[in-house]
Amino acid sequence: MGKALFSTISIADLIGTLPRALRLVWTMAPGWTAINLVLVALLGILPLATLYLTKLIVDSVTAGLATPEPAAAFPHVMLYILIAAVIALVLALARSLSELASEAQSMTVTDGVSDILHAQSIAVDLAYYEDAGNYDTLHRAQEESPYRPTRIVNGLVRIGQNGISLMGVAVLILSFSWLIALILIAAAVPTAMVRYYYARARYRYEIAMTETERQASYFHGVLTSSYNAPEIRLFDLGGLFRIWFQDLRNELREGRLGLARKRTWADVLAQTVGIIALFGSYALIAYTGLTGTITIGDLVMYFLAFQLGLGYIQAILAALAGLYEDNLFLTHFYQFLDLKPAILSPEHPVPIPGIRGQQIAFENVHFSYHGGTKDALAGVNLVINPGDVIALVGENGSGKSTLIKLLCRLYDPARGKITVNGIDLRDIDPIAWRRTISVTFQDYVHYYLSAIENIWVGDIGQEQDPDRIAACAHQSGIDPVIRRLPEGYRTKLGHWFYGGQELSEGEWQKIALARAFFRNAGLVILDEPTSSLDPLAEAELFNSFRNLLKGRSAVIISHRFSTAKMADCIYLLDKGRIIEQGSHEELLRLNGRYATMFRTQAEQYQEKPE
């Protein structure tokens, strides 16, 4: 995948990312960026003034030594020294302020880019996260984008600062010898070429090894996560996963060190060329000084000018190579930002029918996942009438969860349609539609927030009404547990933060159910809502389930037929198709697949005759 990504990035793409990076930094930190630009001009000009003052000081001292009273020249020399000292102080202040501005700019941009990544991560379709091929791009975007835009701006700042200084130095060197000016440029080129080559090589290596890096991150997460801790210890997997993590990190480290070693030797050779050119030019300048063609002050000035000029050119070329590298990596950030979600609100969305009284219908719905070889749903037809409770049952992979994802409009059907009171779901704003649905997924989230916040996030459009939240907690059966916590509903849940209290898995599931009841929704979707509950808690919940719904419609996915039997209509799915439907009693009388599955499960709870 890395090679494919690299081959798609052209020079035009790299040039195209540069203005975007500049706009990004300017938008997020205009004040600090403006201060940096002013300081750049100062830091570029003041070294030239110092260089010229050095010449004046040396020439004044030389001239004074040639007079009968050398000490008489001291006031003149002292004036130049004082001016040089003031410039040095201004330079020191400018450098310190530049470091402050750069650090503040970097922190501001890093936080801003993280926010952009979060916004885009929310905006992209769910399908993006279910395609393993996208994770390399996402990983590189997350790893590189927070600091690369600032590096690009700082690189341009260095180019500007050194460019201003170089122009002044170039005038001096050209006035002395055009040959030395050419030597100066030629001496800097090898170092720049080395940096460019290895920037490209490092990019290729990092892209090729992205999946390896993600695998190492995965094992790191497994070894340090509280979620995995019990099983890691139970199966004694810690030592094995540590070895696998170390092997992956060793592979990454050796590859990077190998590149670094090659770059170091190449850089030494390039620097050798520069040193030979530098001291060869020193020899030429010294010879010119000895022949009396230039003054001692000129000699010192040209020495310093050549040394500074070489440093400026090398810094500019290094910054250009850095810009090339930063732009290479930043293309992944913009590839991610340029993704357009397929699930969009229509230009003129149709208003949603009232929250209550909705009839939802699946009409010959077909769907398959990206890269899938078979239909996840194939010709599904079902109706949810207002106030109905329906159950979806079937083996794993039969299409139950897929049907729910389409109902929540996390995906759109490939063929067929889903309607609400006859309105195609694709004609409704998806965000507005989701606000009318309350869902508890099988893999519900443990939010490490306070208990009251854990329930309130089920509908953040409502106020944190303690009485209503407590009522929802009472409905799910978690209220007594919360009241026994050290700070009641204000207690943080989980062990991630100081003072947090961990819950059992069944208690977490009750929190998730309370969250679902809190939302003012016309349709409640419960995916394996009692998988972690004990039989008594399950019975208590479903004995009052109709009262909890308060006239709302509900869709229940469950492998427990004790849960499914309470539904008005049960749909049995197999390989993406509905093969049986009806009430629990009707399906038992049909004596088909459902009846067989129900009796098989029921037998597990019956005593076998001796």
C-alpha positions in Angstrom: 0.0 0.0 0.0 2.9 2.4 0.8 4.3 2.1 -2.7 0.9 2.8 -4.2 0.5 5.9 -2.1 3.9 7.2 -2.9 3.4 6.7 -6.6 0.3 8.9 -6.5 2.1 11.9 -5.1 3.5 14.2 -7.8 5.5 17.4 -7.5 2.3 19.3 -8.3 0.7 17.6 -5.3 3.6 18.7 -3.1 3.4 22.3 -4.4 -0.3 22.2 -3.9 -0.1 21.4 -0.2 2.2 24.3 0.5 -0.4 27.1 0.2 -2.8 25.0 2.2 -0.3 24.5 5.0 0.4 28.3 5.1 -3.3 29.1 5.2 -3.8 26.6 7.9 -1.1 28.1 10.1 -2.1 31.7 9.4 -5.8 30.9 10.2 -5.0 29.2 13.5 -2.2 31.5 14.8 -2.3 34.8 12.9 -0.8 36.9 15.8 2.2 34.7 16.5 2.8 34.2 12.8 2.9 38.0 12.2 5.3 38.4 15.1 7.5 35.7 13.6 7.6 37.5 10.2 8.7 40.8 11.8 11.4 39.0 13.8 12.6 37.2 10.6 13.4 40.5 9.0 15.3 41.6 12.1 17.3 38.4 12.4 18.1 38.6 8.7 19.3 42.2 8.6 21.1 42.6 12.0 23.9 40.1 11.3 24.9 42.1 8.3 25.3 45.2 10.4 27.4 43.2 12.9 29.6 42.0 10.0 30.2 45.6 8.8 30.8 46.9 12.3 33.5 44.2 12.8 35.3 45.5 9.7 35.1 49.1 11.0 36.5 48.1 14.4 39.4 46.2 12.9 40.2 49.0 10.5 40.0 51.6 13.2 42.3 49.7 15.5 44.7 49.1 12.5 44.7 52.8 11.6 45.2 53.8 15.3 48.3 51.5 15.5 49.8 53.4 12.6 49.6 56.8 14.4 52.0 58.2 17.0 49.3 58.1 19.7 47.3 54.8 19.2 45.2 55.5 22.4 43.7 58.5 20.7 41.8 56.2 18.4 40.1 54.4 21.3 37.0 56.7 21.6 36.3 56.1 17.9 36.8 52.3 18.3 34.6 52.3 21.5 31.7 53.9 19.7 31.7 51.1 17.1 31.9 48.6 20.0 29.0 50.1 21.8 26.9 50.1 18.6 27.9 46.4 18.1 26.9 45.6 21.7 23.4 47.2 21.2 22.9 45.2 18.0 24.0 42.0 19.8 21.4 42.7 22.6 18.7 43.3 20.0 19.7 40.1 18.3 19.6 38.2 21.5 16.1 39.6 22.3 14.9 38.9 18.8 16.1 35.3 19.0 14.4 34.8 22.4 11.1 36.3 21.2 11.4 34.2 18.0 11.7 31.0 20.1 8.7 32.1 22.2 6.6 32.9 19.1 7.6 29.7 17.4 6.7 27.6 20.5 3.4 29.4 21.0 2.6 29.0 17.3 3.5 25.4 17.3 1.2 24.6 20.3 -1.7 26.6 18.9 -1.4 24.9 15.5 -0.9 21.4 17.0 -4.2 21.8 19.0 -6.0 23.2 16.0 -4.9 20.4 13.7 -6.0 17.9 16.3 -9.4 19.5 16.3 -9.6 19.4 12.5 -8.7 15.7 12.6 -11.4 15.1 15.2 -14.0 16.9 13.1 -13.1 15.0 10.0 -13.0 11.7 11.9 -16.6 12.4 12.9 -17.7 13.5 9.4 -16.4 10.5 7.4 -18.8 7.6 6.9 -18.7 4.6 9.1 -17.6 2.6 6.0 -14.2 4.4 6.2 -13.5 2.7 9.5 -14.6 -0.7 8.3 -12.0 -0.8 5.5 -8.6 -1.9 6.8 -6.9 -0.2 3.8 -7.8 3.2 5.1 -6.0 2.8 8.4 -2.5 3.4 7.1 -3.5 6.8 5.7 -5.4 7.6 9.0 -2.4 6.6 11.1 0.0 8.7 9.1 -2.4 11.7 9.2 -2.7 11.3 13.0 1.1 10.9 13.5 2.4 13.5 11.2 -0.2 16.3 10.8 -0.1 17.9 14.2 3.5 19.2 13.8 4.2 19.2 10.1 2.3 22.5 9.2 4.2 24.4 11.8 7.5 22.9 10.5 6.6 24.1 7.0 6.0 27.6 8.2 9.2 27.6 10.3 11.1 26.2 7.3 9.8 29.1 5.2 10.8 31.5 8.0 14.3 30.1 8.0 14.5 30.4 4.3 13.3 34.1 4.5 15.7 34.9 7.4 18.7 33.3 5.7 17.7 34.7 2.3 17.8 38.3 3.6 21.2 37.8 5.2 22.5 35.9 2.2 21.6 38.8 -0.2 23.8 41.2 1.9 26.6 38.7 2.1 26.4 38.0 -1.6 27.0 41.7 -2.4 30.2 41.6 -0.4 31.5 38.4 -1.8 30.7 39.3 -5.4 32.5 42.6 -4.9 35.6 40.6 -3.9 35.5 37.7 -6.4 32.8 36.1 -8.5 34.8 32.9 -8.5 34.5 32.6 -4.7 30.8 33.2 -5.0 30.5 30.2 -7.4 32.6 28.1 -5.0 30.3 29.1 -2.2 27.2 27.9 -4.0 28.9 24.7 -5.3 30.1 23.8 -1.7 26.5 23.9 -0.4 24.9 21.7 -3.1 26.2 18.2 -2.0 24.7 18.6 1.5 21.4 19.7 0.1 21.3 16.8 -2.3 22.0 14.4 0.6 19.1 15.8 2.6 16.8 15.7 -0.4 17.6 12.1 -1.2 17.2 10.9 2.4 14.0 12.8 2.9 12.6 10.9 0.0 14.1 7.6 1.3 12.7 8.1 4.8 9.2 8.9 3.5 9.2 5.7 1.4 10.4 3.7 4.3 7.8 5.2 6.7 5.0 4.6 4.3 6.1 1.0 3.6 6.3 0.3 7.4 3.1 2.0 8.4 1.2 -1.3 9.0 4.1 -2.7 11.0 4.0 0.5 13.2 0.3 0.1 13.6 0.8 -3.6 14.7 3.3 -2.5 17.3 0.9 0.2 18.5 -1.8 -2.5 18.7 0.3 -4.8 21.0 1.3 -1.8 23.1 -2.4 -1.0 23.6 -3.3 -4.6 24.4 -0.5 -4.8 27.0 -1.4 -1.5 28.7 -5.2 -1.6 28.5 -7.3 -2.3 31.5 -9.9 -3.9 29.2 -7.4 -6.6 28.1 -5.7 -7.0 31.5 -7.8 -10.0 32.9 -7.4 -12.2 29.8 -3.7 -11.3 29.3 -3.1 -12.6 32.8 -5.5 -15.6 32.6 -3.8 -17.0 29.4 -0.3 -15.7 30.3 -0.1 -13.8 27.1 2.0 -10.9 28.4 5.4 -12.4 27.7 4.4 -13.5 24.2 2.9 -10.1 23.3 6.0 -8.3 24.7 8.2 -10.4 22.4 6.0 -9.7 19.4 6.0 -6.0 20.2 9.8 -6.0 20.7 10.3 -7.8 17.4 8.2 -5.2 15.5 9.9 -2.3 17.2 13.4 -3.9 16.5 12.4 -4.2 12.9 11.4 -0.5 12.8 14.4 0.7 14.7 16.9 -1.2 12.6 15.4 0.1 9.4 15.5 3.7 10.6 19.0 3.3 12.0 20.1 1.8 8.8 18.9 4.9 6.9 20.4 7.2 9.5 23.8 5.5 9.2 23.8 5.8 5.4 22.7 9.5 5.7 25.4 10.2 8.2 28.2 8.9 6.0 26.8 10.7 3.0 26.5 13.9 5.0 30.2 13.6 6.2 31.3 13.3 2.6 29.2 16.3 1.6 30.5 18.4 4.5 34.0 17.5 3.5 33.4 19.1 0.1 32.2 22.2 1.9 35.1 22.3 4.3 37.6 22.1 1.4 35.9 24.9 -0.4 35.7 27.0 2.8 39.4 26.8 3.6 40.5 27.0 0.0 38.7 30.3 -0.2 40.2 31.4 3.1 43.6 30.8 1.5 42.7 33.0 -1.5 41.4 35.8 0.8 44.5 35.5 3.0 46.8 35.8 0.0 44.9 38.8 -1.2 45.3 40.4 2.2 49.1 39.7 2.3 49.6 41.3 -1.1 48.0 44.6 0.3 45.0 44.6 -2.1 42.6 44.8 0.8 42.7 46.1 4.4 42.9 43.9 7.5 39.3 44.9 8.2 38.3 43.8 4.8 40.2 40.5 5.3 38.3 39.8 8.5 35.0 40.8 7.0 35.5 38.6 3.9 36.5 35.7 6.1 33.3 36.0 8.1 31.2 36.8 5.1 32.3 33.6 3.3 31.7 31.5 6.4 28.3 33.1 7.0 27.4 32.9 3.3 28.1 29.2 3.2 26.1 28.6 6.4 23.1 30.6 4.9 23.1 28.7 1.7 23.3 25.4 3.5 20.5 26.5 5.8 18.3 27.5 2.9 18.9 24.3 1.0 18.4 22.2 4.1 15.1 24.1 4.8 14.0 23.4 1.2 14.8 19.7 1.7 12.8 19.9 4.9 9.9 21.5 3.1 10.0 18.6 0.6 9.9 16.0 3.4 7.1 17.8 5.4 5.0 18.2 2.3 5.4 14.5 1.4 4.1 13.5 4.8 1.4 16.2 4.9 -0.2 14.8 1.7 -1.7 12.1 3.9 -3.3 14.7 6.1 -4.9 16.3 3.1 -5.9 13.0 1.6 -7.9 12.4 4.8 -9.3 15.9 4.9 -10.4 15.7 1.3 -12.5 12.6 1.9 -16.2 13.4 1.2 -18.9 11.5 3.1 -21.4 9.6 1.0 -24.1 9.9 3.6 -25.1 13.5 3.2 -28.1 15.7 3.8 -30.0 16.5 0.6 -29.9 20.1 -0.6 -33.6 20.5 0.4 -34.3 17.9 3.2 -37.8 16.8 3.8 -39.0 17.5 7.4 -39.1 14.4 9.6 -42.6 13.2 10.5 -43.4 13.6 14.2 -41.3 11.6 16.6 -44.2 9.4 17.5 -46.5 7.7 15.0 -43.8 6.8 12.4 -44.3 3.8 10.2 -40.9 2.6 9.0 -40.7 0.2 6.0 -37.8 -1.7 4.3 -38.7 -2.2 0.7 -36.7 -4.8 -1.2 -33.4 -3.6 0.5 -30.1 -5.0 -0.8 -26.7 -4.1 0.7 -23.1 -5.4 0.6 -20.1 -4.1 2.4 -17.2 -2.6 0.4 -15.0 -5.4 -0.8 -17.5 -8.0 0.3 -18.2 -11.0 -1.9 -21.8 -11.6 -0.9 -24.9 -9.5 0.0 -25.2 -8.7 3.7 -28.9 -8.0 3.0 -30.7 -9.4 0.0 -34.3 -8.3 -0.7 -35.4 -7.4 2.9 -39.0 -6.3 3.4 -40.3 -5.5 6.8 -42.6 -2.9 8.4 -42.4 -1.3 11.9 -45.8 0.2 12.7 -46.1 3.0 15.3 -45.7 1.5 18.8 -44.6 -1.9 17.5 -41.9 -3.9 19.1 -40.1 -6.2 16.6 -37.3 -8.6 17.2 -34.5 -9.6 14.8 -33.1 -13.1 15.4 -30.7 -15.3 13.5 -27.2 -16.7 13.6 -24.2 -14.5 13.6 -23.6 -12.9 10.2 -27.2 -13.2 9.2 -27.6 -9.5 8.7 -29.2 -8.3 11.9 -26.7 -5.6 12.8 -26.4 -4.5 9.2 -30.1 -3.9 9.0 -29.8 -1.7 12.1 -26.9 0.3 10.6 -29.1 1.0 7.5 -32.0 2.0 9.7 -29.7 4.5 11.5 -28.5 5.6 8.1 -24.9 4.8 8.8 -25.1 3.3 5.3 -27.5 3.6 2.4 -29.0 0.6 0.6 -27.4 -0.5 -2.7 -30.9 -1.2 -4.0 -34.3 -0.7 -2.6 -35.3 1.9 0.0 -36.2 2.6 3.6 -39.1 4.9 4.1 -40.6 6.8 7.1 -44.3 7.4 6.5 -43.6 6.9 2.8 -40.7 9.4 2.7 -37.4 7.9 1.5 -34.8 8.1 4.3 -32.3 9.5 1.8 -34.5 12.6 1.5 -34.1 13.4 5.2 -31.2 15.0 6.9 -29.3 12.1 8.5 -28.2 14.0 11.6 -31.8 15.1 12.3 -33.1 11.5 11.7 -30.5 10.0 14.1 -31.8 12.4 16.8 -35.1 10.6 16.6 -33.6 7.2 17.3 -32.1 5.9 20.5 -29.7 3.0 20.2 -27.8 0.7 22.5 -25.3 -1.3 20.5 -24.0 -4.7 21.6 -20.5 -3.1 22.0 -21.8 -0.2 24.0 -19.2 2.4 25.1 -17.9 2.8 28.6 -17.6 6.6 29.0 -15.2 7.4 31.8 -17.3 10.3 32.9 -19.5 10.9 35.9 -22.6 8.7 36.3 -24.9 11.6 35.5 -22.9 12.5 32.4 -22.9 8.9 31.3 -26.6 8.9 31.0 -27.0 12.5 29.8 -24.8 11.9 26.7 -27.7 9.9 25.4 -29.2 13.2 24.4 -26.9 16.2 24.9 -29.6 18.5 23.5 -31.5 18.2 26.8 -30.5 19.7 30.1 -28.8 17.6 32.8 -32.1 17.2 34.7 -31.1 15.1 37.7 -34.6 13.9 38.4 -35.2 12.7 34.8 -31.7 11.1 34.7 -32.4 9.3 37.9 -35.8 8.2 36.5 -34.1 6.6 33.5 -31.5 5.0 35.8 -34.4 3.6 37.9 -36.0 2.2 34.7 -32.8 0.4 33.7 -32.2 -0.8 37.3 -28.9 1.0 37.9 -30.2 3.7 40.2 -29.5 1.8 43.5 -26.0 1.1 42.4 -25.3 4.7 41.6 -26.7 6.0 44.9 -24.2 3.7 46.7 -21.2 5.3 45.0 -19.1 7.7 47.0 -20.4 10.8 45.3 -23.6 9.3 43.9 -24.4 10.6 40.4 -21.4 12.8 40.4 -19.0 9.9 40.8 -16.7 9.3 37.9 -17.0 5.8 36.5 -14.1 3.5 35.5 -10.5 3.5 36.8 -8.9 5.8 34.3 -9.1 8.9 36.4 -8.5 9.7 40.1 -11.5 8.8 42.3 -13.2 6.7 39.6 -15.3 3.7 40.5 -15.4 0.6 38.3 -18.7 -1.2 37.6 -19.4 -4.7 36.6 -20.2 -5.4 32.9 -23.9 -5.9 33.8 -23.9 -2.5 35.6 -22.3 -0.9 32.6 -25.0 -2.3 30.4 -27.6 -0.9 32.7 -25.9 2.5 32.3 -26.1 2.1 28.5 -29.8 1.2 28.7 -30.5 4.3 30.9 -28.7 6.3 28.3 -31.1 4.9 25.6 -34.2 5.6 27.7 -33.0 9.2 28.3 -33.2 10.2 24.7 -36.6 11.6 23.5 -36.8 9.2 20.6 -39.7 7.7 18.7 -37.7 4.5 17.9 -35.6 2.6 20.4 -33.1 0.1 19.1 -31.6 -2.4 21.5 -28.8 -4.7 20.2 -28.4 -7.6 22.7 -29.7 -5.4 25.5 -29.5 -8.0 28.2 -26.4 -9.9 27.2 -24.6 -8.9 30.5 -27.6 -9.0 32.8 -28.4 -11.8 35.2 -31.8 -13.6 34.6 -33.6 -11.7 37.4 -32.5 -8.3 36.1 -33.5 -9.3 32.6 -36.9 -10.5 33.8 -37.4 -7.2 35.8 -36.5 -5.1 32.8 -38.7 -6.8 30.3 -41.7 -7.2 32.6 -42.0 -3.4 32.5 -40.6 -3.0 29.0 -43.8 -1.7 27.5 -44.2 0.9 30.2 -40.6 1.9 29.6 -41.2 2.5 25.9 -44.2 4.7 26.6 -45.7 4.1 23.2 -42.4 4.2 21.3 -41.5 1.7 18.7 -38.7 -0.7 19.4 -36.3 -3.0 17.5 -34.6 -5.7 19.6 -31.7 -7.9 18.4 -31.2 -10.9 20.6 -29.9 -14.4 20.7 -32.0 -15.0 23.8 -35.5 -16.2 22.7 -36.8 -15.2 26.2 -36.2 -11.6 25.1 -37.4 -12.0 21.5 -40.7 -13.7 22.5 -42.1 -10.5 23.9 -42.1 -8.8 20.5 -45.2 -8.1 18.4 -43.4 -9.6 15.4 -40.2 -11.6 15.1 -38.1 -11.7 11.9 -35.7 -14.6 11.5 -32.8 -13.7 9.2 -30.5 -16.1 7.4 -27.8 -15.0 5.0 -29.3 -11.6 4.6 -32.8 -12.7 3.9 -35.9 -12.9 6.1 -37.0 -16.5 6.0 -39.7 -16.5 8.7 -41.8 -13.8 10.4 -44.6 -13.7 12.8 -45.4 -13.6 16.6 -43.7 -16.1 18.9 -46.8 -18.3 18.9 -47.2 -18.1 15.2 -43.6 -19.1 14.5 -43.9 -22.0 17.0 -47.0 -23.3 15.1 -45.2 -22.9 11.8 -42.7 -25.4 13.2 -39.8 -24.1 11.1 -36.3 -22.9 11.8 -37.4 -20.5 14.6 -39.3 -23.3 16.4 -36.2 -25.6 16.2 -33.9 -22.9 17.5 -36.3 -22.0 20.3 -36.7 -25.6 21.5 -33.0 -26.2 21.3 -32.3 -23.2 23.5 -35.2 -24.1 25.8 -33.8 -27.6 26.4 -30.7 -26.1 28.0 -32.9 -24.8 30.8 -34.9 -28.0 31.4 -33.8 -30.8 33.6 -32.9 -34.0 31.7 -34.7 -37.1 33.0 -32.4 -39.5 34.8 
